[in-house]
């Protein structure tokens, strides 16, 4: 009897210990504590009881974090985020049997969203704000909605090009030129959603056969693939590589002011992916998450987001950012975004075969 | 009378309770994750299968095994050689210098391992300040040679500390006798000092080898297309859903860890049994050595400290300057553009590490007490288990936590607990070792005296033994705190939104090539670790209670 009693006590104590630890997780660290009382919001749609709650975000949208403060000021909802490539996020959720430990998936490649929706990791949510957004930029069931269009192209470092006596590449074909050997940095499409969109987009635009042939030649010029879409830009700016293949978004244009780099929009094809936003099925704060989704799909939110990182926003009411004036929209690849998801496994398998153990 | 027996009974029950909780915690946070990850590696599609292992031995993977083996062993070899030189320099330079040397080595440990990679790329990268800025070269720094170099550099401090402990075990009188009998300095070194270092050397080599095998951060950052087992396990774990495959690869790293473990424990045992004699650290030995030998010994040691200084210097400069053009342009941009979640991440790092350090120290002291003071049956086994996480690859332990705590009823993913317990149990053997050493120097008759005076076991621990444990307590606290602040290996798999920590954010910045930002983050992290170390050391120096740990047992 005594033994059973003491065993019970142990259990109680152990549970107590665990429970004792838990408050730490809800306590906001001093740095992200909200303003004393969240201001009343102008937006009547926001339920005041959500103020002070926290939305957890898996983020693959460079620069968006700079608009979160504004979101918190406008809605009273706090944001906690971790930057993670969408391919990586999908893999980890799969490994954890569908546990995302987050509320909102923000930005990145649409392919992972499509796969995640099929696997049941996402919750359908048709935002009332999405009405004016074109159908190609959103999922019809509401598993994901495009925030912006992410065009892809090159960032070149003019210093490095000049030193090596190279011209800047203008087309995807140019990248296959052996003169660029070991001067190109691009991410692995298995990890980076943008890079996957480039891969799949070009395959759709050029046709499977010609597309793979080109990728094989480009691969010969690349010595190492970056482990995320965030890597090519800083390494090109730092002059480690002459050419970065990347999302030509606001931060890339901004870099032109600080470093001898230049954004090049390819003259043959401009691949693109919608940068989606979605709601996780295991969200702990789904109501807060929906407020966030609505906010960033609203005109006001889209403008804030564009100010944080210039992209072509999906809402037709929001003008194309000034820096992208040079972008020739007719070169945007005409593609079926749904194929990004359905072909993902096959395309990546062929890709893995193509690059070997690089 | 009634009441007294009642109190006694309560103490006894409480005593049992604590013991059970300790065993429960070790079972839950050490044994269970290890079992889970091994089980995971043998499972495919819900059934027992060897598929993951079969695919490991494909030709492509055999190359990875070979890569891992040679880079890890050469780096461990170089670290150990330099560490031997550093510890011999300590022997040769007299007690005062020796203290300074030990402190310098300790300080050189305060930086996350990949900070060296960061400094290396800033100096010797394609746009390095030295290679490009000074020499006008554009060398590709990414490759196996850089992995070996940086892992070797990273291991030196650890190996030196192990060897310093060995030095203490050398019998001073033996050395003095050899000198008085007219032995030349080099013979004393070769015949007395070197043999005494041997167990430490073996232990250092194998422990470093294991750490290098498991290290994915260095190869990811400077390895380029050169892949190792650790990078493959990491990439598979973070970029494919195939956790079983990653698990299998990390299981492969375990045999070497077990060998390391054997030598490490043997060395530690030696350290615990000897130690009563006067050590050679107390006086200047005045060994005479030929000039060439002095050079061989001192040069690597001195170079190590110069390189370390250079490393900190480079990081400091590049935190406040733009170096990408090969020249230095001062700027405060990195401080200004620090991502908004970074300050919270630092706060979290400090908070989690403090809690983990406190928990590890308390749990560790108690386990040591039950094992070595109370000599309870089976506790030897429990203690053995606690030393496993320290030595097994971080990747393995981290994936173990993913496998163990990703589903109900033990769903801890996304919580702070999973990070804190991972920090805590990874380092649990540190306080246990420290307490073991203290206990071995305390005469057991104190406990008996206390018990004769009517104290219960727990009262004895609380009133008599706790005060001498003070030094061990604070030292372990500092070590666990510092390592937790810098940890990446096991943590990389279990961070989640709102739970990211400073070391991970730094790792990400280095990986992405944001060198300025990374340097700034590194400086912040290093400064914080330094400040906390200083504060904690103040506690240690404050006179509080009698420090019995220094009173050595008389014969």
HADDOCK unambig.tbl for C-alpha pairs under 7 A between the chains (distance, minus, plus):
assign (segid A and resid 6 and name CA) (segid B and resid 17 and name CA) 6.48 0.50 0.50
assign (segid A and resid 10 and name CA) (segid B and resid 17 and name CA) 5.90 0.50 0.50
assign (segid A and resid 10 and name CA) (segid B and resid 20 and name CA) 6.75 0.50 0.50
assign (segid A and resid 10 and name CA) (segid B and resid 21 and name CA) 5.99 0.50 0.50
assign (segid A and resid 14 and name CA) (segid B and resid 21 and name CA) 6.78 0.50 0.50
assign (segid A and resid 21 and name CA) (segid B and resid 417 and name CA) 6.62 0.50 0.50
assign (segid A and resid 24 and name CA) (segid B and resid 416 and name CA) 6.86 0.50 0.50
assign (segid A and resid 25 and name CA) (segid B and resid 415 and name CA) 6.14 0.50 0.50
assign (segid A and resid 25 and name CA) (segid B and resid 416 and name CA) 5.37 0.50 0.50
assign (segid A and resid 29 and name CA) (segid B and resid 344 and name CA) 6.00 0.50 0.50
assign (segid A and resid 29 and name CA) (segid B and resid 347 and name CA) 6.52 0.50 0.50
assign (segid A and resid 29 and name CA) (segid B and resid 348 and name CA) 6.94 0.50 0.50
assign (segid A and resid 31 and name CA) (segid B and resid 343 and name CA) 6.15 0.50 0.50
assign (segid A and resid 31 and name CA) (segid B and resid 344 and name CA) 5.15 0.50 0.50
assign (segid A and resid 32 and name CA) (segid B and resid 344 and name CA) 6.28 0.50 0.50
assign (segid A and resid 56 and name CA) (segid B and resid 497 and name CA) 5.72 0.50 0.50
assign (segid A and resid 56 and name CA) (segid B and resid 498 and name CA) 6.62 0.50 0.50
assign (segid A and resid 57 and name CA) (segid B and resid 497 and name CA) 6.11 0.50 0.50
assign (segid A and resid 58 and name CA) (segid B and resid 497 and name CA) 6.44 0.50 0.50
assign (segid A and resid 80 and name CA) (segid B and resid 497 and name CA) 5.90 0.50 0.50
assign (segid A and resid 80 and name CA) (segid B and resid 498 and name CA) 4.74 0.50 0.50
assign (segid A and resid 81 and name CA) (segid B and resid 497 and name CA) 4.70 0.50 0.50
assign (segid A and resid 81 and name CA) (segid B and resid 498 and name CA) 5.80 0.50 0.50
assign (segid A and resid 82 and name CA) (segid B and resid 496 and name CA) 6.60 0.50 0.50
assign (segid A and resid 82 and name CA) (segid B and resid 497 and name CA) 4.57 0.50 0.50
assign (segid A and resid 82 and name CA) (segid B and resid 498 and name CA) 6.88 0.50 0.50
assign (segid A and resid 82 and name CA) (segid B and resid 500 and name CA) 6.75 0.50 0.50
assign (segid A and resid 87 and name CA) (segid B and resid 239 and name CA) 6.26 0.50 0.50
assign (segid A and resid 88 and name CA) (segid B and resid 238 and name CA) 5.52 0.50 0.50
assign (segid A and resid 88 and name CA) (segid B and resid 239 and name CA) 4.33 0.50 0.50
assign (segid A and resid 88 and name CA) (segid B and resid 240 and name CA) 6.97 0.50 0.50
assign (segid A and resid 91 and name CA) (segid B and resid 238 and name CA) 6.47 0.50 0.50
assign (segid A and resid 91 and name CA) (segid B and resid 239 and name CA) 5.36 0.50 0.50
assign (segid A and resid 91 and name CA) (segid B and resid 240 and name CA) 4.60 0.50 0.50
assign (segid A and resid 91 and name CA) (segid B and resid 241 and name CA) 4.17 0.50 0.50
assign (segid A and resid 92 and name CA) (segid B and resid 238 and name CA) 6.07 0.50 0.50
assign (segid A and resid 92 and name CA) (segid B and resid 241 and name CA) 6.13 0.50 0.50
assign (segid A and resid 94 and name CA) (segid B and resid 241 and name CA) 5.23 0.50 0.50
assign (segid A and resid 95 and name CA) (segid B and resid 241 and name CA) 4.85 0.50 0.50
assign (segid A and resid 95 and name CA) (segid B and resid 242 and name CA) 6.64 0.50 0.50
assign (segid A and resid 95 and name CA) (segid B and resid 243 and name CA) 5.77 0.50 0.50
assign (segid A and resid 96 and name CA) (segid B and resid 406 and name CA) 5.65 0.50 0.50
assign (segid A and resid 101 and name CA) (segid B and resid 413 and name CA) 6.95 0.50 0.50
assign (segid A and resid 101 and name CA) (segid B and resid 414 and name CA) 5.24 0.50 0.50
assign (segid A and resid 101 and name CA) (segid B and resid 496 and name CA) 6.72 0.50 0.50
assign (segid A and resid 102 and name CA) (segid B and resid 497 and name CA) 6.53 0.50 0.50
assign (segid A and resid 191 and name CA) (segid B and resid 239 and name CA) 5.90 0.50 0.50
assign (segid A and resid 223 and name CA) (segid B and resid 225 and name CA) 6.55 0.50 0.50
assign (segid A and resid 224 and name CA) (segid B and resid 224 and name CA) 5.80 0.50 0.50
assign (segid A and resid 224 and name CA) (segid B and resid 225 and name CA) 4.98 0.50 0.50
assign (segid A and resid 230 and name CA) (segid B and resid 512 and name CA) 5.94 0.50 0.50
assign (segid A and resid 231 and name CA) (segid B and resid 512 and name CA) 4.06 0.50 0.50
assign (segid A and resid 231 and name CA) (segid B and resid 513 and name CA) 6.14 0.50 0.50
assign (segid A and resid 234 and name CA) (segid B and resid 512 and name CA) 6.79 0.50 0.50
assign (segid A and resid 234 and name CA) (segid B and resid 513 and name CA) 5.43 0.50 0.50
assign (segid A and resid 234 and name CA) (segid B and resid 514 and name CA) 5.60 0.50 0.50
assign (segid A and resid 235 and name CA) (segid B and resid 513 and name CA) 5.30 0.50 0.50
assign (segid A and resid 238 and name CA) (segid B and resid 324 and name CA) 4.74 0.50 0.50
assign (segid A and resid 239 and name CA) (segid B and resid 127 and name CA) 6.21 0.50 0.50
assign (segid A and resid 239 and name CA) (segid B and resid 324 and name CA) 6.63 0.50 0.50
assign (segid A and resid 240 and name CA) (segid B and resid 126 and name CA) 5.28 0.50 0.50
assign (segid A and resid 240 and name CA) (segid B and resid 127 and name CA) 6.05 0.50 0.50
assign (segid A and resid 358 and name CA) (segid B and resid 225 and name CA) 5.41 0.50 0.50
